[in-house]
Every structure is written in structure tokens, then in C-alpha cells.
Amino acid sequence: MKTPSIPDLKAKALKLLAEVVKLRAYNEGKLFCYTCDASLNLNTSNCQLGHYLSRGAYPSLIFHPDNSRPQCYACNCHKHGNLIEFRTRLICEIGVEQVEALEAKRFDTIKWDRSYLHELIDKYSQELKELKS
């Protein structure tokens, strides 16, 4: 059996994270965009994993728990994350100190390795099981 590549493992971990973040926010059969309150349906192209600090520009924050929330396609893609509203709501949710701590980490470097990514995959898989039960 072929050993999965680092990009394949990152993609798998990110897919699992997206499911976890959406299910955490799913409440009484309802899910809303974090930044505009639009109603979202799980498993549709309109229900996306949005990142406050872009995963392309700040790869060390891709899996940071404070950096991602469910977003609609319009906010995530057309409004490039709707960052001002995302930040405002994050401050209300977790506090300005935690948001500033997240922002301070944006230039951290990360060396992706298989063991770290396997740990993330295992962690998110377990959390998904718990959220679905």
C-alpha cells in the first residue's frame, strides 16, 4: 500500500476539520453562516469552511481551532471571508485577547510531517464520531 503524501494527509485532515466545525455549529437542525447569518444546509456547496486568516497566506493556522467557522459561499468566496465581520464576531465569541493571540501567530512557520497530520486525522475522526452519536 502506498504511503499517503503530505498534501493528501493535509487534504484529509482539512476535510475532517470542515465536518467537525460545521457539526459543532449545527444546533437543533439549523446551521448559519458565521458572518452573515444566512441559513446553510450541510453537505452543499453553499456550506463551506471559512477561515478568518487565510489558509493560503497563513498555513500555520489552517488547523487552529479559533480560525475556522462555517460560512456561506458568498461570504467565503465573493467577500473573501468577510473578514471585518468575521473578526468582529470572533471578538464577541472568544474575546479580543484570544483574537489578537491568533493574529500574532499568523507568521509562525510550520513543517508538516506525517505523524502530526495523522494525529489531526485521528483527533477529528474521533470528534466526528462523538458529534454524530
C-alpha positions, 0 to 999 in steps of 0.5 A, a space after each residue: 500500500 502506498 504511503 499517503 503524501 503530505 498534501 493528501 494527509 493535509 487534504 484529509 485532515 482539512 476535510 475532517 476539520 470542515 465536518 467537525 466545525 460545521 457539526 459543532 455549529 449545527 444546533 437543533 437542525 439549523 446551521 448559519 453562516 458565521 458572518 452573515 447569518 444566512 441559513 446553510 444546509 450541510 453537505 452543499 456547496 453553499 456550506 463551506 469552511 471559512 477561515 478568518 486568516 487565510 489558509 493560503 497566506 497563513 498555513 500555520 493556522 489552517 488547523 487552529 481551532 479559533 480560525 475556522 467557522 462555517 460560512 456561506 459561499 458568498 461570504 467565503 468566496 465573493 467577500 473573501 471571508 468577510 473578514 471585518 465581520 468575521 473578526 468582529 464576531 470572533 471578538 464577541 465569541 472568544 474575546 479580543 485577547 484570544 483574537 489578537 493571540 491568533 493574529 500574532 501567530 499568523 507568521 509562525 512557520 510550520 513543517 508538516 510531517 506525517 505523524 502530526 497530520 495523522 494525529 489531526 486525522 485521528 483527533 477529528 475522526 474521533 470528534 466526528 464520531 462523538 458529534 454524530 452519536 
